[in-house]
């Protein structure tokens, strides 16, 4: 998967609590097991009207946020069902980072396996970042994973904490399978020794 080191981009404010996975990608889009093409269904029930036209009031349909790479969201983002299609849809749309005060556990774990950084900040820092995001395309945020900080357009910054192992996965662009493959030489050596010691197995 794509490495995540530092990201500077437009942040879309989504001040909604308990955004669940059905809101992120409605069930109508779950017929595929492909990771691509789901961006069109991201937040579909909020992005589009019943006739299929765009809802001009939804943040990602506003000109300033059409190319957003970051979402600043309310508490408990990604709750609900465990569908991995949710991070797939975010990534396919172009979202590489979601900032919130908390995430549902399964969604949080799924993000790391798909190259998305779910950054947890304090309520006070979220309010500041939400205000920064509300200023539109001229007020970009910079997310620095190595130093675990988010920098606002006015020079202020907010810290976030991340498990070192998950941080390494994102910095190196490795999912769980990729992490295992890094150890392939050691695994192969072990298997050769085991075969020599127990040829009857």
C-alpha positions in Angstrom: 0.0 0.0 0.0 1.1 3.6 -0.4 3.4 5.0 2.3 2.1 7.7 4.7 4.8 10.0 5.9 3.6 13.6 5.7 0.4 14.9 4.1 -0.5 18.5 3.3 -3.9 19.0 2.0 -7.4 20.5 2.2 -9.3 19.3 5.2 -13.1 18.9 5.0 -15.0 19.7 8.2 -17.6 17.0 9.1 -18.9 18.0 12.6 -21.1 15.0 13.0 -20.8 12.5 15.9 -21.2 8.8 15.4 -20.6 8.7 11.6 -21.2 5.0 11.0 -19.9 2.7 8.2 -23.3 2.7 6.5 -23.1 6.5 6.2 -19.5 6.2 4.9 -20.5 3.6 2.3 -24.1 2.6 2.1 -25.0 -1.1 1.7 -26.0 -0.7 -1.9 -22.2 -0.5 -2.7 -21.2 -3.7 -0.9 -21.7 -6.0 -3.8 -18.1 -5.8 -4.9 -14.9 -7.1 -3.3 -12.8 -4.7 -5.4 -11.1 -1.9 -3.5 -11.4 0.5 -6.4 -14.4 2.3 -7.7 -16.0 2.8 -4.3 -15.2 6.5 -4.1 -18.3 7.3 -6.0 -20.4 5.8 -3.1 -18.6 7.6 -0.3 -21.2 9.4 1.9 -23.6 8.7 -1.0 -26.8 9.3 1.0 -25.5 12.7 2.1 -23.7 13.6 -1.1 -26.6 12.9 -3.5 -30.3 13.7 -3.6 -32.9 10.9 -4.4 -32.8 11.8 -8.1 -29.0 11.3 -8.2 -28.1 15.0 -8.3 -25.5 16.4 -6.0 -26.6 17.9 -2.7 -24.9 21.3 -2.8 -25.0 21.6 1.0 -22.8 18.6 1.6 -19.2 19.5 2.4 -17.5 17.4 -0.3 -19.7 18.9 -3.0 -18.6 22.4 -2.2 -15.9 23.7 -4.6 -13.4 24.3 -1.8 -13.5 20.7 -0.6 -13.8 18.6 -3.8 -10.2 17.6 -3.6 -10.0 17.2 0.2 -7.5 14.6 1.5 -8.3 15.0 5.1 -11.6 14.8 7.1 -12.0 16.4 10.5 -14.9 14.6 12.1 -16.9 14.3 15.3 -16.5 11.8 18.0 -16.8 8.0 17.4 -16.1 8.0 13.7 -16.6 4.7 11.9 -18.9 3.0 14.3 -21.5 0.4 13.2 -20.8 -2.6 11.1 -17.3 -3.9 10.5 -17.3 -3.4 6.7 -13.8 -2.9 5.3 -15.5 -1.2 2.3 -15.6 2.0 4.5 -11.8 2.7 4.4 -11.7 1.4 0.8 -14.3 4.1 -0.2 -12.4 6.8 1.7 -9.1 5.9 0.1 -10.6 5.6 -3.4 -12.1 9.1 -3.1 -8.7 10.4 -2.0 -9.0 10.7 1.8 -5.7 9.7 3.5 -6.3 10.9 7.0 -9.3 11.2 9.3 -9.0 13.3 12.5 -11.3 12.8 15.4 -11.4 12.4 19.1 -12.2 8.7 18.9 -12.8 5.9 16.4 -14.7 2.6 16.5 -12.1 -0.1 17.0 -12.7 -2.2 13.9 -12.7 0.8 11.6 -9.6 2.1 13.3 -7.8 -1.2 12.7 -9.0 -1.4 9.1 -7.6 2.1 8.3 -4.0 1.0 9.1 -4.4 -2.0 6.7 -5.4 0.4 3.9 -2.9 3.2 4.3 -5.2 5.7 6.0 -4.1 7.5 9.2 -6.9 7.8 11.9 -5.5 10.5 14.1 -6.9 10.9 17.6 -6.7 14.4 19.1 -8.1 16.1 22.2 -11.5 17.8 22.1 -9.9 21.2 22.4 -7.5 20.5 19.5 -10.4 19.0 17.4 -12.3 22.3 17.8 -9.4 24.3 16.6 -8.8 22.0 13.6 -12.5 22.0 12.8 -12.3 25.8 12.7 -9.2 25.6 10.5 -10.9 23.2 8.1 -14.0 25.5 7.9 -11.9 28.2 6.2 -11.8 26.2 3.0 -9.1 25.4 0.4 -6.8 28.2 1.5 -6.4 26.8 5.0 -4.6 23.5 4.5 -3.5 21.1 7.3 -0.2 19.3 7.4 -0.2 15.9 9.1 3.3 14.8 10.1 3.3 11.1 11.0 6.9 10.8 12.0 6.6 13.6 14.6 2.9 12.8 15.4 1.7 16.3 15.0 -0.9 18.1 12.9 0.0 21.7 11.8 -2.7 24.3 11.1 -2.5 27.2 8.6 -1.5 29.7 11.3 1.5 27.8 12.6 -0.3 26.1 15.6 0.0 22.4 16.0 -1.9 19.5 17.7 -0.3 16.2 18.9 -1.7 12.8 18.3 -0.5 9.4 19.6 -0.1 6.2 17.6 1.1 2.7 18.4 4.7 2.4 17.2 4.0 -0.8 15.3 1.1 0.8 13.4 3.1 3.9 12.8 5.8 1.8 11.2 3.3 0.1 9.0 2.1 3.4 7.6 5.6 4.9 7.2 6.8 1.9 5.3 3.6 1.3 3.4 3.1 -2.3 4.7 -0.1 -4.1 5.6 -0.1 -7.2 7.7 0.9 -9.4 4.8 3.7 -7.0 3.8 5.1 -7.1 7.4 5.2 -10.8 7.2 7.0 -10.8 3.8 9.7 -8.5 5.2 10.6 -11.5 7.4 10.6 -13.9 4.4 14.4 -14.6 4.6 14.1 -15.6 8.3 11.0 -17.7 7.6 12.7 -19.5 4.7 15.8 -20.2 6.8 13.6 -21.6 9.6 11.7 -23.8 7.1 14.9 -25.2 5.6 16.3 -26.1 9.0 13.0 -27.7 10.0 12.9 -29.8 6.8 16.5 -31.0 7.4 15.8 -31.9 11.0 12.5 -33.6 10.3 12.6 -34.9 6.7 9.7 -37.2 7.3 7.3 -34.3 7.9 
